[in-house]
Every structure is written in C-alpha cells, then in structure tokens.
Amino acid sequence: MDSPEKDYTHRTWLAAAALIAVLVAVSFIPPQSIGGISLRRANILSDLMTFDDSAAEEVSESPVLYDEEEFRIDLAEVASRIEADTTPREVPTCYEWRLPAEFAPYEVREPDSARWVETLTPIEDYSDSSLLRAFCDTLLTARRPVRIAFLGDSFVEGDILTADLRERLQASFGGRPGGGTGFAPMASPLTAFRRTVKTQAKGWTTYNIMQRKAAPEFLREHFYVSGWVSQPAAGASTRWENTDYRKGLDGVTDARILFLSPHDSRVEVTLNDTLRREFAVAGDASVRQIAVTAPHIHSLGFRVLSGTDRFIGYGAIFEGRGVVVDNYSVRSNNGQAMFWTNPSVNAQIHSFAPYDLVILQYGLNIMQAGVTNYRNYAQQIEKMVAYVRQCFPGAAVLILGVSDRSVKTDTGFEPMDAIPYMLESQREAARHTGAIFWPTSDAMRAQGGMAEFVRNGWAGKDYTHINYAGGRRVAWALFDALNAEACRAHAARRAAELRRAEAAEVMDSTQRARIRRELLPAAGPETLNLPRP
C-alpha cells in the first residue's frame, strides 16, 4: 500500500518569508565601497522609508579615476620644442589665393545688454582681469576676426553648443558678412553627424588621437588639438560645403587649409566648384597653410595630386569678418589627449591666425557618483592651462565647470552628488592658474537642470549628454555671461573716453589762461584790444 504524499506547500511560504526578512535586513546595511566602486543601499522599502546616506557615502580619498601617466608632461621641454620648431623657415609656410573683393571696413561694436536666458550665470574671473578685458576689447574693436578655440569632449561633439554660441557671437559682434563654421577636419567618420558643414572625403585614412596607438608611428607624433590626422592615397580629396543650419554659416570670405608636406608635393584647391588652382609645395617639416580669400566662399575642395608620402591633412578653417569658433571635440577625452598632441603643430597653426580665447570643457568623463575628492584632477587641469598658454600664447583661458548630470537612484533620477566637488576642484584650478571660470551646471540648473532638459527633449535619456536643442540653451547662457563682460568693458571704455574729453576741455581752458597771463605783461592794451585798467 502506497504511503500518502506529503504536503510541502507551507515550506514555500516559509521560504518567501525568509527571503523578505533577508532583504529587509539588507536594506539596513549602509552603502559600501569595494575597490573604489561605490555601491548604493539595496532598499526594497524605498517607498516606505528612506535613509540619510550622505555621511556613509562620503569618500575621503578619490579612487583611481584615470591613469596619471596619461597626464605626464614636461612643460619646460614643451617650451624648448616650440621655440626650436617655430623658427623662420627657408621654404614658404603660407600660400595665398586672393580674389579681388571689396569689404566694408570694420566698425566698433556696441553690445546689447538684452539676455537670452532669464537668469544670468556670471563669469568668475580669477585672472588679473587684463586677459578677460583684452578679449572683450577685441570683441568690440578688433579690425580682424576674433578667434575662439573650444576644446572639449563628447558633450560638444558635432558642433553641439558651439554652433549656437558661434551664431550668437557672430550676430552680436560679427559685423558683415561675419560667419563661417570654423574648423572642419580633413576627414572623419563623424562628419555626417555634424550639421553645420557638409564634408565629403575620399582616399584618406583617418586616425583619432584616442586610438593613436593604431596609427603609424610618424602620425602619432603630429596630432593637432583637433584630435584627427588624415593620410592620403594618390588623388585623395575633400570637399567642404557651408550649410544654413545656423545663421551666418554661409557668410564665409576666408578659408585656411592646414596640412603637413615633408616631401615635395602638388595640391589643388577648388573654389565654389568652378575655379581651380594648383600649388607646388616644397618639402619641409613645418605646417603649411593655403589661405583663400574671396567675396563669397560657399564650397572649397582640396586634392593631393602628388607627394603623398608622410603627407598629413588636418582640415580647414572657415571664417567671415567677425567671430570664429573652432570646435575641437574629442570623444572620451578627459583632457589627457591634449598632452598627446604635438605642441609645435599647435603653436605653428596658432601663429597663422592667433586665438583670442581658449575654452576648456572637460571633467564629465572623470566624475563618479560618490566620489568627492578631485584634487589630483585639479592639478591636471592646471597643467592643461599651462600647456594651452605655451601652445596658444596671448589667449585668455576659460575653464568651463562640469555640466549637470543625473543618475538613477531608488527614487528615480537625481543630480549626481559628485558635481559640486568637481566644480570646486575646477574652480580651484582656475584660481591657482589665474584663469577664467564659468559653472556650466549652475547655468543648466537655472533652467531646470538635467531632469528638465530630458523632459523637454533637450538631452538624451542617459541624463548626461545634451543634444542640439539643449546645446542652444547652454550656449545662450554662456553667451549672456560673455556679453555681460563685454557690456562692462564697453561701459569702462566709454567712461574713460568721457574722462579724457573732460580732461582735454579743462586742459584747453587752463592752457588758454596760461597763454593769456604770459602775453599780458609783454603786450600793450592796444595790441590785445583790451580796455585800460
């Protein structure tokens, strides 16, 4: 006779109860850090109870956020290398193609005090104010293009943010025609993503600085801050065409093509798909520039006809008669790639058309939730500023504080707790180096913060990267900050002019009185036609 089957149903309930008890107990375990990685509290009761983990999550010492060897650089060696490589050359370094044109003269510009965003996030000037004032004076009075280099990471990739900053600066300080998209690489797999210039490249093998070890050894030593180098096959060509994605992009009157030609070569430049000109380039280790000036440059073509051995194409810079903003974004770069560039290449290109302002936008790839110590990274930022000043002498340096970012928590997306600590480290670097500082995250939070940006469709669902719409809002806030400084500089200039005019009037009256006193003793009343006393 078979024995009756036993009922184990009650054991399922006991197992479930035990599991719940364990999970509840785990909820009371404070956050831990293992191997430098911060772990959140596993709280299944988050809808019913919360914990204050701020003290437990504080990290007294930063985990390894990057390889410090990547930031190793000898600044004294950089200076001597620039000096040696920028001495005058026996061969031409600049070739010109100028078409007859009449341009309106430059005029002094007056800034408009109107703002584009409701809340002003002001610039913090830790310099002696002379560099920022000099940049603003250049915006207002320069009889040449005002040039800005924007060095950053994927946050501004594809001309995000810089497209709108450029548009606003050109509209306010550009004069006529005042436009152009600035720098465009010779070739890049990312050209289709960028909407401010169309690039068609054929026959080029292109390397990015973040994968520089995959490039031939010769190329590794010649990167520019753009982060791209391109090596041509015979007949390699590039065609750039301006777009109407932002106002003024087609208002180009000047273009500069940048390349290296260690051996004799022949290249061809095509203007607006109709006019062609060949250039015979004598071999030399210096950077070369072909400068094209015309009443209107809508498209520009460049072809390497011969001499491709070790030839390197960098790209072209498109300018109008106003403000130029060059986007030098490198994805996944936390700033270390700057030290992998060739300082002499940077300095030589700078010498062709010097920058007035260099903007550094880094830190987003360094920041980690729960990490509160970024002192080591601040020291690396100080090295970046020193390096920039050696490669781009005379330019003011603006450090952008890290942008706003949100991370997923038990209760949804919340601002990353590391942001204020990174901001303060960047601010300290600006103080120590006498640079200019602008807190990007503050400007974003004044417009609702990253969560609001995502809700409005201004940023991606990663709660980290803005899109073109979000870039426009950040660019407007940055423009307002720069414009406020320009307004201040304009007011100071006007006050100085009034003081000089008043002093001149007083001097004139004093001088007249002095002459009168000197003449009276020597001249009789008849001579001066004055009544007798």
PLY file of the C-alpha trace (Angstrom):
ply
format ascii 1.0
element vertex 533
property float x
property float y
property float z
element edge 532
property int vertex1
property int vertex2
end_header
0.00 0.00 0.00
1.44 3.41 -1.08
2.04 5.97 1.64
0.16 9.31 1.20
2.15 12.19 -0.45
3.34 14.89 1.95
2.16 18.50 1.52
5.18 20.89 1.20
3.16 24.00 0.28
3.80 25.60 3.66
7.53 25.46 3.04
7.12 27.80 0.01
5.56 30.41 2.26
8.32 29.95 4.81
10.99 30.41 2.10
9.29 33.58 0.81
9.04 34.97 4.35
12.71 34.20 4.97
13.70 35.91 1.71
11.71 39.02 2.61
13.33 39.08 6.04
16.80 38.89 4.48
16.04 41.70 2.01
14.67 43.89 4.80
17.81 43.25 6.79
19.97 44.10 3.76
18.11 47.40 3.45
19.66 48.48 6.75
23.22 47.82 5.56
24.80 51.21 4.73
26.36 51.88 1.31
29.74 50.24 0.80
32.73 50.93 -1.42
34.60 47.99 -2.93
37.74 48.55 -4.94
36.95 52.23 -5.38
33.46 51.48 -6.75
30.63 52.98 -4.75
27.67 50.64 -4.14
24.20 52.01 -3.31
22.00 50.78 -0.48
19.73 47.90 -1.56
16.49 49.32 -0.19
13.30 47.42 -1.11
11.39 49.65 1.31
12.23 52.86 -0.57
8.55 53.70 -0.99
8.02 53.49 2.78
11.25 54.65 4.36
14.42 56.50 3.37
17.91 56.68 4.82
20.37 59.55 5.09
23.43 58.05 3.41
25.33 61.28 2.87
27.81 60.63 5.65
28.27 56.98 4.77
28.83 57.77 1.08
31.49 60.40 1.70
34.75 59.24 0.20
37.81 60.71 1.86
40.20 59.66 -0.87
39.48 59.53 -4.57
39.63 56.14 -6.28
41.72 55.75 -9.41
39.74 57.78 -11.97
42.38 57.84 -14.71
45.94 56.85 -15.41
48.13 59.70 -14.19
50.82 58.64 -16.67
48.50 59.95 -19.38
48.87 63.43 -17.89
52.63 63.30 -17.56
54.27 66.14 -19.45
57.45 68.19 -19.18
56.35 71.78 -19.74
59.95 73.03 -19.97
60.60 70.55 -22.76
57.42 71.69 -24.49
58.60 75.31 -24.43
62.01 74.49 -25.90
60.41 72.28 -28.55
58.03 75.03 -29.64
60.87 77.53 -29.80
63.00 75.20 -31.93
60.22 74.21 -34.32
58.75 77.67 -34.89
61.92 79.37 -36.11
61.63 81.03 -39.55
61.77 78.57 -42.45
63.58 78.87 -45.76
60.53 77.49 -47.57
57.12 79.20 -47.67
54.73 78.10 -44.95
51.75 80.11 -46.18
50.38 80.10 -49.73
47.74 82.63 -50.73
44.93 82.73 -53.27
43.18 86.07 -53.09
40.37 87.09 -55.40
39.58 90.80 -55.85
36.86 91.89 -53.47
35.67 94.96 -51.62
34.88 94.54 -47.95
33.15 97.00 -45.67
35.55 98.44 -43.07
35.44 97.11 -39.54
33.49 99.23 -37.09
33.43 99.49 -33.32
30.66 97.24 -31.99
28.29 98.11 -29.16
26.97 95.17 -27.12
23.26 94.74 -26.46
22.51 94.24 -22.77
19.44 92.07 -23.51
19.73 88.50 -22.17
18.78 85.23 -23.87
18.05 83.30 -20.68
16.20 84.57 -17.64
18.93 84.01 -15.05
22.46 85.26 -15.58
25.21 82.85 -14.54
28.19 85.21 -14.34
31.77 84.51 -15.29
34.22 84.25 -12.41
37.46 86.00 -13.31
40.47 84.74 -11.34
42.98 86.43 -13.62
44.25 89.95 -13.07
41.27 90.96 -15.27
43.59 92.10 -18.05
43.12 88.96 -20.20
39.33 88.94 -19.96
39.22 92.69 -20.56
41.57 92.29 -23.53
39.31 89.63 -25.04
36.23 91.83 -24.58
38.02 94.83 -26.08
38.94 92.64 -29.04
35.28 91.65 -29.47
34.32 95.32 -29.52
37.09 96.94 -31.54
39.22 94.41 -33.47
39.68 95.06 -37.18
40.10 91.34 -37.83
38.25 88.12 -36.99
38.05 87.29 -33.27
39.07 83.65 -32.80
37.93 81.19 -30.12
39.15 77.60 -29.73
36.67 75.33 -27.90
38.41 72.17 -26.61
36.05 69.56 -25.19
34.71 66.01 -25.14
31.57 64.31 -26.49
29.40 66.89 -24.70
30.02 69.27 -27.64
30.66 66.69 -30.36
29.24 67.52 -33.77
29.18 71.27 -33.00
26.57 70.88 -30.25
26.57 74.05 -28.12
29.34 75.67 -30.18
27.02 76.11 -33.19
24.72 78.34 -31.15
27.50 80.11 -29.27
29.06 80.92 -32.64
25.73 82.14 -34.03
25.08 84.49 -31.15
28.63 85.89 -31.06
28.64 86.42 -34.82
25.25 88.14 -34.73
26.31 90.49 -31.92
29.97 91.13 -32.73
30.44 89.80 -36.25
29.96 92.78 -38.50
29.24 91.97 -42.15
29.16 89.36 -43.55
30.54 87.72 -40.39
30.09 83.97 -40.43
31.66 80.61 -41.09
31.67 77.28 -39.28
35.28 77.44 -38.09
37.39 74.29 -38.11
36.32 71.21 -40.07
38.60 68.13 -40.20
40.04 66.82 -43.46
38.17 63.54 -42.94
36.36 61.91 -40.04
33.74 59.18 -39.53
31.76 61.75 -37.53
31.31 64.27 -40.36
27.80 63.01 -41.12
26.76 63.83 -37.54
27.80 67.47 -37.84
25.12 69.67 -39.37
26.98 72.98 -39.66
29.22 71.87 -42.56
28.97 69.13 -45.19
32.17 67.15 -45.71
32.83 64.65 -48.50
36.22 62.95 -48.22
37.71 60.27 -50.47
41.03 58.45 -50.35
42.01 59.39 -46.81
42.96 57.06 -43.96
41.99 58.86 -40.76
43.12 58.29 -37.18
41.70 59.62 -33.92
44.00 60.63 -31.09
42.20 58.38 -28.60
43.24 55.39 -30.72
46.63 56.87 -31.62
48.47 53.59 -30.96
46.75 52.15 -34.03
48.24 54.91 -36.19
51.63 54.66 -37.92
54.41 55.91 -35.67
55.06 59.01 -37.77
51.44 60.11 -37.50
51.34 59.63 -33.72
53.86 62.44 -33.33
51.91 65.01 -35.32
48.42 65.26 -33.84
46.78 68.68 -33.61
44.30 69.63 -30.86
41.51 68.72 -33.27
42.28 65.07 -32.45
42.32 63.95 -36.10
45.07 63.28 -38.63
44.46 62.01 -42.17
46.92 60.33 -44.55
46.14 60.48 -48.29
46.33 57.94 -51.07
47.13 59.32 -54.53
44.34 61.67 -55.57
42.76 61.89 -52.11
40.27 64.74 -51.93
37.94 66.60 -49.59
35.07 68.93 -50.36
33.56 71.17 -47.69
30.25 72.97 -48.19
28.62 75.53 -45.91
25.08 74.89 -44.70
22.19 77.01 -43.47
21.78 75.08 -40.21
22.60 78.26 -38.30
22.53 81.88 -39.41
25.70 83.24 -40.95
27.34 79.91 -41.73
27.46 80.73 -45.44
28.89 84.19 -44.87
32.44 83.00 -45.48
35.08 85.20 -47.08
38.25 83.48 -45.84
39.31 79.85 -45.58
42.58 78.28 -44.48
43.59 74.71 -45.38
46.10 73.14 -42.96
48.47 70.26 -43.74
51.99 68.84 -43.48
54.08 68.04 -46.56
57.50 66.65 -45.56
58.31 65.95 -49.22
57.67 67.98 -52.36
54.02 67.76 -53.32
51.40 69.25 -55.61
47.92 70.06 -54.36
44.83 71.53 -56.00
42.26 73.86 -54.46
38.79 74.30 -55.97
36.68 77.31 -55.09
32.89 77.11 -55.38
33.21 74.10 -57.73
34.33 76.35 -60.61
37.73 77.95 -60.03
40.83 75.77 -59.63
44.41 76.48 -58.73
47.43 74.23 -58.23
50.15 74.80 -55.65
53.66 73.33 -55.75
54.68 72.74 -52.14
58.37 72.39 -51.28
59.03 69.60 -48.80
59.59 70.68 -45.20
58.68 69.60 -41.67
56.67 72.76 -40.98
52.90 73.05 -41.00
51.54 74.62 -44.22
48.56 76.84 -44.81
46.76 77.74 -48.02
44.78 80.92 -47.35
41.88 81.62 -49.72
40.08 84.97 -49.76
37.06 85.68 -51.96
33.85 87.73 -51.93
31.97 84.53 -51.05
33.18 81.01 -50.34
30.30 78.54 -50.45
32.35 75.40 -51.04
36.02 74.50 -51.06
37.78 71.46 -52.48
41.26 70.13 -51.75
43.08 67.36 -53.65
46.54 65.85 -53.20
47.94 65.34 -56.71
51.40 64.05 -55.76
53.78 63.74 -52.82
51.54 61.68 -50.55
54.41 60.06 -48.61
54.04 61.13 -44.97
51.63 63.87 -46.07
49.20 64.76 -43.24
45.90 66.57 -43.69
44.47 68.40 -40.69
41.47 70.24 -42.09
40.23 73.71 -42.97
39.00 76.73 -41.02
36.15 78.79 -42.50
35.90 82.41 -41.39
33.90 85.51 -42.04
34.75 89.03 -40.98
33.57 88.52 -37.41
33.84 85.88 -34.68
35.27 82.41 -35.36
34.52 79.49 -33.01
36.51 76.33 -33.73
35.06 73.13 -32.27
37.84 70.74 -31.19
35.84 67.99 -29.52
37.34 64.56 -28.85
35.04 61.81 -27.64
36.02 60.10 -24.32
38.69 62.72 -23.69
39.11 63.92 -20.11
41.80 66.38 -21.15
44.74 63.99 -21.29
44.67 63.86 -25.10
45.88 67.46 -25.12
49.29 66.22 -23.96
49.43 63.68 -26.81
49.27 66.46 -29.39
52.35 67.98 -30.97
52.91 71.36 -29.26
54.85 72.68 -32.25
51.97 71.84 -34.60
49.60 73.64 -32.25
51.87 76.68 -32.00
52.51 76.88 -35.74
48.79 76.80 -36.59
48.21 79.40 -33.86
50.87 81.65 -35.42
48.93 81.75 -38.72
45.86 83.25 -37.03
46.21 83.57 -33.22
43.38 82.65 -30.87
42.00 85.27 -28.51
40.24 82.82 -26.18
40.66 79.10 -25.47
37.78 77.33 -23.72
38.39 74.05 -21.87
35.34 71.80 -21.33
36.37 68.59 -19.53
35.55 66.58 -16.43
32.37 64.80 -17.48
34.30 61.57 -18.09
36.11 61.82 -14.75
33.15 62.37 -12.46
31.79 59.37 -10.50
28.86 59.12 -8.10
30.01 59.07 -4.50
33.46 60.48 -5.26
34.13 63.77 -3.51
37.86 64.26 -3.93
39.12 65.60 -7.27
42.25 67.36 -6.06
44.52 65.27 -8.26
42.43 66.06 -11.32
42.54 69.77 -10.44
46.32 69.56 -10.68
45.99 68.07 -14.14
43.70 70.96 -15.17
46.43 73.34 -14.05
48.83 71.53 -16.38
46.30 71.87 -19.20
46.12 75.62 -18.68
49.92 75.88 -18.69
50.11 73.77 -21.85
47.48 75.89 -23.61
49.35 79.07 -22.74
52.52 77.66 -24.28
50.81 76.47 -27.47
48.48 79.48 -27.82
50.37 82.42 -26.29
48.36 85.55 -25.66
44.98 83.80 -25.48
42.76 84.09 -22.43
41.80 80.70 -20.93
38.24 79.94 -19.81
37.59 76.76 -17.80
34.01 75.52 -18.06
32.79 73.85 -14.88
31.32 70.40 -15.40
27.80 70.19 -16.82
24.78 68.94 -14.91
24.21 65.20 -14.82
21.69 62.88 -13.17
21.99 59.27 -12.02
19.35 56.66 -11.31
18.55 56.09 -7.64
15.89 54.16 -5.75
13.54 57.12 -6.10
14.29 57.99 -9.73
16.88 60.23 -11.38
18.66 62.69 -9.13
21.60 65.09 -9.66
24.93 63.33 -9.28
26.32 64.04 -5.83
29.86 64.47 -7.19
29.05 67.61 -9.20
29.72 70.27 -6.52
33.04 68.63 -5.64
34.19 68.53 -9.26
33.04 72.14 -9.73
35.06 73.31 -6.75
38.15 71.47 -7.99
37.83 73.13 -11.39
37.26 76.49 -9.72
40.38 75.99 -7.60
42.39 75.18 -10.73
41.18 78.46 -12.25
42.19 80.34 -9.09
45.66 78.80 -8.99
46.36 79.48 -12.67
44.72 82.89 -12.96
42.20 81.63 -15.49
38.52 82.46 -16.06
35.79 80.13 -14.80
32.12 79.54 -15.68
29.95 76.93 -13.84
28.04 75.13 -16.60
25.93 73.04 -14.22
24.71 76.18 -12.45
23.55 77.59 -15.78
21.74 74.34 -16.59
20.09 74.15 -13.17
18.91 77.73 -13.54
16.92 76.36 -16.49
15.58 73.33 -14.58
18.59 71.02 -14.52
19.25 67.80 -16.41
15.91 66.24 -15.47
14.10 69.20 -17.05
16.38 69.05 -20.09
15.41 65.40 -20.63
11.70 66.14 -20.15
11.89 68.93 -22.72
13.76 66.75 -25.20
16.94 68.83 -24.81
19.10 65.92 -23.61
19.44 62.17 -24.05
17.91 59.54 -21.80
21.39 58.86 -20.41
20.85 62.08 -18.40
24.41 63.07 -19.34
24.60 64.35 -22.91
22.67 67.30 -24.30
21.51 67.45 -27.92
21.40 70.43 -30.28
18.31 71.83 -28.53
19.97 71.57 -25.13
23.21 72.92 -26.52
21.34 76.01 -27.64
20.15 76.69 -24.07
23.62 76.25 -22.59
25.17 78.33 -25.39
22.73 81.16 -24.77
23.63 81.18 -21.08
27.36 81.23 -21.89
26.82 83.99 -24.43
24.95 86.03 -21.81
27.91 85.65 -19.46
30.44 86.73 -22.10
28.15 89.51 -23.29
27.79 90.84 -19.74
31.59 91.15 -19.59
31.60 92.86 -22.99
28.96 95.32 -21.73
31.13 96.01 -18.69
34.17 96.57 -20.89
32.17 98.84 -23.20
30.96 100.91 -20.24
34.55 101.20 -18.95
35.74 102.33 -22.39
33.01 104.96 -22.64
33.76 106.23 -19.11
37.45 106.50 -19.97
36.64 108.40 -23.17
34.43 110.86 -21.27
37.14 111.39 -18.67
39.68 112.08 -21.40
37.30 114.50 -23.12
36.60 116.34 -19.86
40.32 116.45 -19.06
41.02 117.84 -22.53
38.44 120.60 -22.04
39.94 121.54 -18.68
43.41 121.43 -20.19
42.34 123.66 -23.06
40.86 126.30 -20.75
43.89 126.13 -18.45
46.22 126.43 -21.40
44.33 129.45 -22.72
44.54 131.13 -19.32
48.29 130.43 -19.10
48.94 131.88 -22.54
46.84 134.91 -21.63
48.92 135.50 -18.48
52.17 135.13 -20.40
51.14 137.54 -23.12
49.67 140.32 -20.96
52.97 141.65 -19.47
54.64 141.79 -22.88
51.83 143.27 -24.90
50.22 146.61 -24.55
46.50 147.16 -24.17
46.23 148.36 -27.75
47.75 145.18 -29.06
45.32 142.99 -27.14
42.45 145.38 -27.77
41.63 145.41 -24.07
40.33 148.37 -22.01
42.78 150.11 -19.71
42.62 149.12 -16.03
0 1
1 2
2 3
3 4
4 5
5 6
6 7
7 8
8 9
9 10
10 11
11 12
12 13
13 14
14 15
15 16
16 17
17 18
18 19
19 20
20 21
21 22
22 23
23 24
24 25
25 26
26 27
27 28
28 29
29 30
30 31
31 32
32 33
33 34
34 35
35 36
36 37
37 38
38 39
39 40
40 41
41 42
42 43
43 44
44 45
45 46
46 47
47 48
48 49
49 50
50 51
51 52
52 53
53 54
54 55
55 56
56 57
57 58
58 59
59 60
60 61
61 62
62 63
63 64
64 65
65 66
66 67
67 68
68 69
69 70
70 71
71 72
72 73
73 74
74 75
75 76
76 77
77 78
78 79
79 80
80 81
81 82
82 83
83 84
84 85
85 86
86 87
87 88
88 89
89 90
90 91
91 92
92 93
93 94
94 95
95 96
96 97
97 98
98 99
99 100
100 101
101 102
102 103
103 104
104 105
105 106
106 107
107 108
108 109
109 110
110 111
111 112
112 113
113 114
114 115
115 116
116 117
117 118
118 119
119 120
120 121
121 122
122 123
123 124
124 125
125 126
126 127
127 128
128 129
129 130
130 131
131 132
132 133
133 134
134 135
135 136
136 137
137 138
138 139
139 140
140 141
141 142
142 143
143 144
144 145
145 146
146 147
147 148
148 149
149 150
150 151
151 152
152 153
153 154
154 155
155 156
156 157
157 158
158 159
159 160
160 161
161 162
162 163
163 164
164 165
165 166
166 167
167 168
168 169
169 170
170 171
171 172
172 173
173 174
174 175
175 176
176 177
177 178
178 179
179 180
180 181
181 182
182 183
183 184
184 185
185 186
186 187
187 188
188 189
189 190
190 191
191 192
192 193
193 194
194 195
195 196
196 197
197 198
198 199
199 200
200 201
201 202
202 203
203 204
204 205
205 206
206 207
207 208
208 209
209 210
210 211
211 212
212 213
213 214
214 215
215 216
216 217
217 218
218 219
219 220
220 221
221 222
222 223
223 224
224 225
225 226
226 227
227 228
228 229
229 230
230 231
231 232
232 233
233 234
234 235
235 236
236 237
237 238
238 239
239 240
240 241
241 242
242 243
243 244
244 245
245 246
246 247
247 248
248 249
249 250
250 251
251 252
252 253
253 254
254 255
255 256
256 257
257 258
258 259
259 260
260 261
261 262
262 263
263 264
264 265
265 266
266 267
267 268
268 269
269 270
270 271
271 272
272 273
273 274
274 275
275 276
276 277
277 278
278 279
279 280
280 281
281 282
282 283
283 284
284 285
285 286
286 287
287 288
288 289
289 290
290 291
291 292
292 293
293 294
294 295
295 296
296 297
297 298
298 299
299 300
300 301
301 302
302 303
303 304
304 305
305 306
306 307
307 308
308 309
309 310
310 311
311 312
312 313
313 314
314 315
315 316
316 317
317 318
318 319
319 320
320 321
321 322
322 323
323 324
324 325
325 326
326 327
327 328
328 329
329 330
330 331
331 332
332 333
333 334
334 335
335 336
336 337
337 338
338 339
339 340
340 341
341 342
342 343
343 344
344 345
345 346
346 347
347 348
348 349
349 350
350 351
351 352
352 353
353 354
354 355
355 356
356 357
357 358
358 359
359 360
360 361
361 362
362 363
363 364
364 365
365 366
366 367
367 368
368 369
369 370
370 371
371 372
372 373
373 374
374 375
375 376
376 377
377 378
378 379
379 380
380 381
381 382
382 383
383 384
384 385
385 386
386 387
387 388
388 389
389 390
390 391
391 392
392 393
393 394
394 395
395 396
396 397
397 398
398 399
399 400
400 401
401 402
402 403
403 404
404 405
405 406
406 407
407 408
408 409
409 410
410 411
411 412
412 413
413 414
414 415
415 416
416 417
417 418
418 419
419 420
420 421
421 422
422 423
423 424
424 425
425 426
426 427
427 428
428 429
429 430
430 431
431 432
432 433
433 434
434 435
435 436
436 437
437 438
438 439
439 440
440 441
441 442
442 443
443 444
444 445
445 446
446 447
447 448
448 449
449 450
450 451
451 452
452 453
453 454
454 455
455 456
456 457
457 458
458 459
459 460
460 461
461 462
462 463
463 464
464 465
465 466
466 467
467 468
468 469
469 470
470 471
471 472
472 473
473 474
474 475
475 476
476 477
477 478
478 479
479 480
480 481
481 482
482 483
483 484
484 485
485 486
486 487
487 488
488 489
489 490
490 491
491 492
492 493
493 494
494 495
495 496
496 497
497 498
498 499
499 500
500 501
501 502
502 503
503 504
504 505
505 506
506 507
507 508
508 509
509 510
510 511
511 512
512 513
513 514
514 515
515 516
516 517
517 518
518 519
519 520
520 521
521 522
522 523
523 524
524 525
525 526
526 527
527 528
528 529
529 530
530 531
531 532
